[in-house]
Amino acid sequence: MYNTGRCLNTIYKMQSQSESKSERIDIRTSPAVKKLLQQAASASHKNVSEFLLEHGLTAASETLTNRVLFVLDDEKWQAFQEALDRPTQDKPNLKRLLTEPSVFE
């Protein structure tokens, strides 16, 4: 299984150690958000760029890992497999919900 988290952490470590930084990411924000990020970075003994990069990579790793990997013990895996193998059942209430016009339309 491809470990996205490990891959992103390796990229971050390589970049911070030796790799030349040639790409730029620009963001716009409000003064209040900028101040908050500066305070958080300072509390972490980092500059804002380092803080955003570290936490952005962590969030990216978690987001991607949650899309490709989930872990179940043997009992839950078996129940999951059985649920997938079960024949479909007609669900009239769900069908009605999905076919009737929305109250927001």
C-alpha positions in Angstrom: 0.0 0.0 0.0 1.3 3.5 -0.9 2.0 5.4 2.3 1.1 9.0 1.4 2.0 10.3 4.9 5.4 8.8 4.8 6.0 10.1 1.3 5.0 13.7 2.2 7.1 13.6 5.4 10.1 12.5 3.3 9.5 15.3 0.8 9.4 17.8 3.6 12.6 16.5 5.2 14.4 16.4 1.9 13.3 20.0 1.1 14.3 21.3 4.5 17.7 19.6 4.4 19.1 20.0 0.9 16.7 20.6 -1.9 16.5 24.0 -3.6 13.2 25.8 -3.1 12.2 26.9 -6.5 8.4 27.0 -6.3 6.3 29.6 -4.7 2.8 29.6 -3.2 1.1 32.9 -2.5 -2.0 33.3 -0.4 -4.2 36.3 0.5 -5.8 36.7 3.9 -7.2 39.2 6.3 -5.0 41.0 8.7 -6.6 39.1 11.6 -5.8 35.7 10.0 -2.3 36.9 9.3 -1.7 37.9 12.9 -3.1 34.6 14.1 -0.7 32.7 11.8 2.2 34.8 12.9 1.4 34.2 16.6 1.1 30.4 16.1 4.3 30.4 14.1 6.1 32.3 16.8 4.8 30.0 19.5 6.2 27.1 17.4 9.5 28.8 17.0 9.1 29.0 13.3 8.5 31.7 10.7 5.1 31.8 9.0 6.3 30.0 5.9 7.8 27.1 7.9 4.7 26.9 10.0 2.3 26.8 7.0 4.4 24.4 5.1 4.7 22.0 8.0 1.0 22.1 8.9 0.0 22.1 5.2 1.9 19.0 4.5 0.5 17.3 7.6 -3.1 18.2 6.5 -2.3 17.1 2.9 -1.0 13.8 4.2 -4.1 13.2 6.4 -6.5 14.2 3.6 -4.9 11.9 1.0 -4.4 9.0 3.4 -8.0 9.1 4.5 -9.0 8.8 0.8 -6.9 5.7 0.1 -6.5 3.8 3.4 -8.7 2.7 6.2 -7.8 0.1 8.8 -10.1 -2.5 10.2 -9.5 -5.4 12.6 -10.3 -8.9 11.4 -13.9 -8.8 12.8 -14.8 -5.5 11.3 -13.1 -6.4 8.0 -15.3 -9.5 7.8 -18.4 -7.5 8.6 -17.5 -5.0 5.9 -16.9 -7.8 3.4 -20.3 -9.3 4.2 -22.0 -6.0 3.8 -20.5 -5.6 0.4 -21.5 -9.1 -0.7 -25.1 -8.7 0.6 -27.7 -8.3 -2.2 -29.2 -4.8 -2.5 -32.5 -4.1 -0.9 -35.2 -1.8 -2.1 -35.4 1.3 0.1 -38.6 3.2 -0.8 -38.0 6.0 1.6 -34.5 6.7 0.3 -35.8 6.4 -3.3 -38.5 9.0 -2.5 -36.1 11.3 -0.8 -33.7 11.2 -3.8 -36.4 11.6 -6.5 -38.7 14.3 -4.9 -37.9 17.9 -5.5 -35.8 19.5 -2.8 -37.3 22.0 -0.4 -34.4 24.3 -1.3 -35.4 24.5 -5.0 
